[in-house]
Amino acid sequence: MSKIREVANAGLGRDDVLAFWFGESDQPTPPFIRQAAADALLEGRTFYTHNLGTAQLRGALSRYLTGLHGVEIGLDRLAVTSAGVNALMLAAQAVLSPSDRTVVVGPIWPNVAEIPKILGSRVEIVPLEPAQGRWRLDVDRLLDALTPDTRALFLNSPNNPTGWMLDADDRAAILERCRRNGTWLICDDVYERLTFDRPSAPSFLPMATPDDRVIGTNSFSKAWRMTGWRLGWMVVPPSLLESLGVLVEYNTSCAPDFVQAGAVAALEQGEATIAAIRGELAAARDQVLAGLRAIPGIEAPTPDGGFYAFFRVAGCTDSVDLAKALIREAGLGLAPGAAFGPEGEGWLRWCFAARPEKNAAGLQRLARHLG
């Protein structure tokens, strides 16, 4: 069971709890996206669609990704999925078999590590480490872990929960090692637009050929505030697309037509919204980090992207117990670090994609409890 859900279930339904445990904004989807979906629904667009998505949405995705990454991403590489996590499951189902060896960079959102295990894969974690106030990846250690028997590497950048972002200069060595070993590189890019010093995080898509064993998974959830819509996409080698359509058929069949209409509006009209969200998140990051660092005994490395503060509390050896105590005694809902693997024990995750007054109130409650 996800320890995020375990903790959240202990506080759901309580009006007195300030919740920062889930990875979503406290603001609804922008009106122009909701309106586009509502119009499509009222038009009666409630029937099955193509397994790989509507032509309108796949075309909008092609234009969006081509413009974002500066290389053509054609329709022969694109599939629409029922959420980003569904894209991760489809990618794993497409390339993994029981007993395959999988490498994951962590701490990591639990779904990324558990999906290969559901399919019988053996998972090895290469840990990120805090250093000089930020999170770092030992690239040599990762390359050593990518042995010839490694079937897949799952890489989430910017990372949930740490906010670590892969250095652009490290991409070539990782891609070359995956090519040499025939390892599938599965990139969870859901936070790629939520960065603080650039419009988009470094991606493998501009440097990979269409036939490379690179799969990009993404979602409308974070950058467009569409978590409840459950819609994502995949970029895959053309040779994989037909088989992927079969997998979609046997998983969800298709994504709802009217939901896809909202996504078209998000892609075609949403750049100003994304820029505004990035500005709000940068201010929220600075607010929460400053508040956390003012509390004695807290270590809070700076995230490079995403919308999480992952911080360590001195003396904490059971983050689940601490998170539950914060709910009971302080009315504060945070995600326990242990949910993100053993590497996260002793840490807590704060989703700061919230209004300033809510973040401020949460910081006050945490300071009082720890004090």
C-alpha positions in Angstrom: 0.0 0.0 0.0 1.2 3.5 -0.7 2.3 5.1 2.5 1.1 8.5 1.1 -2.5 7.1 1.0 -2.0 5.4 4.4 -1.2 8.8 6.0 -3.8 10.7 4.0 -6.5 8.2 4.9 -5.8 9.0 8.6 -6.8 12.6 8.0 -9.3 12.7 5.1 -12.6 14.1 6.1 -11.2 16.3 8.9 -12.0 19.9 8.2 -9.3 21.0 10.6 -6.4 19.5 8.7 -4.3 21.6 6.3 -3.4 19.0 3.6 -0.2 19.1 1.6 0.2 15.4 1.2 -1.0 14.9 -2.4 0.8 16.3 -5.5 -1.7 18.8 -6.8 -2.5 22.4 -6.7 -5.2 23.7 -4.4 -6.6 25.7 -7.3 -9.0 24.3 -10.0 -8.2 23.8 -13.6 -8.2 27.1 -15.6 -11.6 28.1 -16.9 -10.8 28.0 -20.6 -9.9 24.3 -20.3 -13.0 23.5 -18.3 -15.1 25.4 -20.8 -13.7 23.5 -23.8 -14.5 20.1 -22.1 -18.0 21.3 -21.1 -18.8 22.4 -24.6 -17.7 19.0 -26.0 -19.8 17.2 -23.4 -22.8 19.3 -24.2 -22.2 18.5 -27.9 -22.7 14.9 -27.0 -19.1 13.8 -27.4 -19.5 10.8 -25.1 -18.6 7.9 -27.3 -15.6 5.7 -27.7 -12.6 7.2 -29.4 -9.5 5.8 -31.1 -7.2 3.7 -28.8 -4.4 6.1 -29.3 -6.4 9.3 -28.9 -8.4 11.7 -31.1 -6.8 13.1 -34.2 -7.3 16.6 -32.8 -5.4 15.9 -29.6 -2.6 13.9 -31.2 -2.1 16.7 -33.7 -2.0 19.3 -30.9 0.5 17.1 -29.0 2.7 16.8 -32.1 2.8 20.6 -32.6 3.3 21.3 -28.9 6.2 18.8 -28.4 7.8 19.7 -31.7 7.9 23.4 -30.7 9.0 22.6 -27.1 11.9 20.3 -28.0 12.9 21.6 -31.4 12.7 18.2 -33.1 9.7 16.8 -35.0 7.6 14.5 -32.9 5.2 12.9 -35.4 1.8 11.2 -35.0 3.6 7.9 -35.6 5.1 8.3 -32.1 2.2 9.6 -30.0 -0.4 7.9 -27.9 -2.9 9.4 -25.5 -3.4 7.6 -22.2 -5.8 7.7 -19.3 -3.4 9.5 -16.9 0.3 9.7 -16.6 0.4 6.7 -14.3 -1.4 4.8 -16.9 1.3 5.8 -19.4 3.9 4.4 -17.0 2.0 1.1 -16.6 1.6 0.8 -20.4 5.4 1.4 -20.9 6.2 -1.2 -18.3 3.8 -3.7 -19.8 5.2 -3.1 -23.3 8.9 -3.8 -22.4 9.1 -5.7 -19.1 8.8 -9.5 -18.4 9.0 -11.3 -15.1 12.5 -11.4 -13.6 13.7 -8.6 -15.8 16.1 -6.2 -14.0 15.0 -2.6 -13.7 16.9 0.4 -12.4 15.1 3.4 -10.8 16.6 6.6 -9.6 15.2 7.4 -6.1 13.7 8.5 -3.8 10.8 8.2 -6.2 7.1 8.5 -6.3 6.1 5.0 -5.1 4.1 4.1 -8.3 7.2 4.3 -10.4 9.0 1.6 -8.3 6.0 -0.5 -7.7 4.7 -0.8 -11.3 7.8 -2.9 -12.4 7.3 -5.1 -9.3 3.7 -5.7 -10.1 4.9 -7.2 -13.4 7.5 -9.4 -11.7 10.6 -7.2 -12.4 13.5 -6.9 -10.0 14.0 -3.3 -9.0 17.3 -1.7 -8.0 17.4 1.9 -6.7 20.2 4.3 -7.4 19.9 7.0 -4.7 20.0 10.7 -5.0 22.0 12.4 -2.3 21.7 15.9 -0.7 24.9 17.9 -1.1 25.6 21.6 -0.8 22.0 22.4 -0.3 20.7 20.6 -3.4 20.0 17.0 -4.6 22.7 15.3 -6.6 22.9 12.2 -8.8 26.2 10.2 -8.9 26.1 9.6 -12.6 29.0 7.2 -12.4 27.1 5.1 -9.9 24.1 5.1 -12.2 26.2 4.0 -15.2 27.7 1.2 -13.2 24.2 0.0 -12.3 23.2 -0.1 -16.0 24.6 -3.5 -16.6 24.0 -5.5 -19.9 21.2 -7.4 -18.2 19.3 -4.2 -17.3 16.0 -4.2 -19.2 14.8 -0.7 -18.3 15.8 2.5 -16.5 13.1 4.7 -15.0 14.1 8.3 -14.7 11.9 11.0 -13.3 13.2 14.6 -13.8 12.3 16.9 -12.2 11.9 14.4 -9.5 9.1 13.7 -7.1 9.7 14.1 -4.2 13.1 15.9 -4.2 12.8 18.4 -7.0 16.1 17.2 -8.4 16.6 17.8 -12.1 19.0 16.0 -14.4 21.9 18.1 -15.6 21.7 18.5 -19.4 25.4 17.5 -19.7 24.6 14.1 -18.1 22.1 13.0 -20.8 24.6 11.8 -23.4 26.4 9.4 -21.2 23.1 7.9 -19.9 21.7 7.5 -23.4 24.9 6.0 -24.7 25.0 3.4 -22.0 21.3 2.5 -22.6 22.0 2.2 -26.3 25.0 0.0 -25.7 23.1 -2.4 -23.5 19.8 -2.3 -25.3 18.2 -0.9 -22.1 14.8 0.9 -22.4 15.0 4.4 -21.0 11.5 5.3 -19.6 11.3 9.0 -18.8 8.6 10.3 -16.4 8.5 13.9 -17.6 5.3 15.0 -15.8 7.1 18.0 -14.1 9.2 19.1 -17.1 7.4 22.5 -17.5 7.5 23.2 -13.7 11.1 24.5 -13.5 12.4 27.7 -11.8 15.3 28.8 -14.1 14.1 27.7 -17.6 10.9 27.1 -19.6 11.4 23.3 -19.6 13.7 20.7 -18.0 16.4 19.0 -20.1 14.8 16.1 -22.1 16.1 13.1 -23.9 13.7 13.6 -26.8 15.8 16.2 -28.7 18.9 13.9 -28.7 17.3 10.5 -29.2 16.5 9.1 -32.6 12.9 8.0 -33.3 14.1 4.4 -33.2 16.0 4.6 -29.9 14.6 2.6 -27.0 13.4 5.8 -25.3 9.8 6.2 -24.0 8.6 9.6 -22.7 5.6 9.5 -20.4 3.7 12.7 -19.4 0.5 14.1 -18.0 -1.8 17.1 -18.2 -2.1 16.9 -14.4 0.6 19.2 -13.1 1.5 22.0 -15.5 -2.2 22.6 -16.4 -3.8 21.8 -13.0 -5.7 18.9 -14.4 -5.1 16.1 -11.8 -8.7 14.9 -11.6 -9.0 14.7 -15.4 -6.8 11.6 -15.6 -5.2 12.2 -19.0 -1.6 11.7 -20.2 0.4 10.8 -23.2 3.4 8.8 -24.4 6.2 9.3 -27.0 7.4 6.0 -28.3 9.4 4.5 -31.2 7.2 4.2 -34.2 7.7 0.4 -34.2 6.1 0.2 -30.8 2.9 2.3 -31.6 0.7 -0.5 -33.0 1.4 -2.8 -30.1 0.8 0.0 -27.7 -2.6 0.5 -29.2 -3.4 -3.1 -28.4 -2.2 -2.6 -24.8 -4.5 0.5 -24.5 -7.4 -1.5 -25.7 -6.9 -4.1 -23.0 -6.3 -1.6 -20.3 -8.8 1.3 -20.7 -9.8 1.1 -24.4 -9.6 4.9 -24.8 -9.7 8.2 -23.0 -13.0 10.1 -22.9 -13.6 12.4 -25.9 -14.7 15.4 -24.0 -11.7 15.2 -21.7 -9.4 15.2 -24.7 -11.2 18.3 -26.0 -10.2 20.1 -22.8 -6.6 18.9 -23.3 -6.5 20.4 -26.8 -7.4 23.8 -25.3 -4.7 23.3 -22.7 -2.0 22.7 -25.3 -3.1 25.4 -27.8 -4.0 28.2 -25.3 -2.0 27.3 -22.1 1.5 28.8 -22.4 0.6 32.0 -20.5 -1.0 29.8 -17.8 2.1 27.7 -17.5 4.3 30.7 -17.2 2.0 32.2 -14.5 2.0 28.9 -12.6 5.8 28.7 -12.7 6.0 32.2 -11.2 3.6 31.3 -8.4 5.5 28.1 -7.7 8.8 29.9 -7.5 7.4 32.3 -4.9 5.8 29.4 -3.0 9.1 27.5 -3.0 11.0 30.5 -1.5 8.3 31.0 1.1 8.2 27.3 2.3 12.0 26.8 2.2 12.5 30.0 4.2 9.9 28.8 6.8 11.3 25.3 7.0 14.9 26.5 7.4 13.9 28.8 10.2 12.8 25.8 12.3 15.7 24.3 14.3 16.6 20.7 13.3 15.3 20.8 9.7 17.4 20.3 6.6 15.6 21.4 3.4 17.6 21.2 0.1 16.5 23.5 -2.7 14.4 21.8 -5.4 15.2 22.7 -9.0 11.7 21.8 -10.4 8.4 20.4 -9.5 6.4 21.7 -6.5 7.7 19.8 -3.5 9.9 20.6 -0.5 11.6 17.4 0.7 13.0 18.0 4.1 14.6 16.1 6.9 13.7 16.4 10.6 16.6 15.8 13.0 16.0 12.6 15.1 13.2 11.3 12.9 13.5 7.6 12.3 9.9 6.8 11.4 8.4 9.3 9.0 5.0 7.6 8.9 4.6 7.9 12.6 5.7 11.5 12.5 3.3 12.3 9.6 0.4 10.7 11.5 1.3 12.6 14.7 1.3 15.8 12.7 -2.3 15.1 11.6 -3.4 14.2 15.1 -1.7 16.9 17.1 -1.1 19.7 14.7 -3.7 19.4 12.0 -1.0 19.3 9.3 -1.0 16.7 6.5 2.4 15.9 4.9 3.6 12.9 3.0 6.1 10.6 4.8 9.5 10.2 3.2 9.3 6.4 3.6 6.6 6.4 1.0 9.4 7.1 -1.6 11.6 4.2 -0.7 14.1 3.5 2.1 16.2 6.4 0.8 13.4 8.8 2.0 13.1 7.6 5.6 13.5 10.4 8.1 12.2 12.9 5.5 8.8 14.5 4.8 7.3 15.9 1.6 5.4 19.2 1.4 3.5 20.0 -1.7 3.8 23.8 -1.8 1.5 24.3 -4.8 -0.9 26.1 -2.5 -2.0 29.7 -1.8 0.5 31.7 0.3 -1.8 32.0 3.3 -2.3 28.2 3.4 1.5 27.6 3.2 2.1 30.2 5.9 -0.5 28.6 8.2 1.0 25.1 7.7 4.5 26.4 8.5 3.2 27.9 11.8 1.6 24.6 12.8 4.8 22.6 12.0 7.0 25.1 14.0 4.7 24.9 17.0 4.6 21.1 16.9 8.4 20.6 16.5 9.1 23.4 18.9 
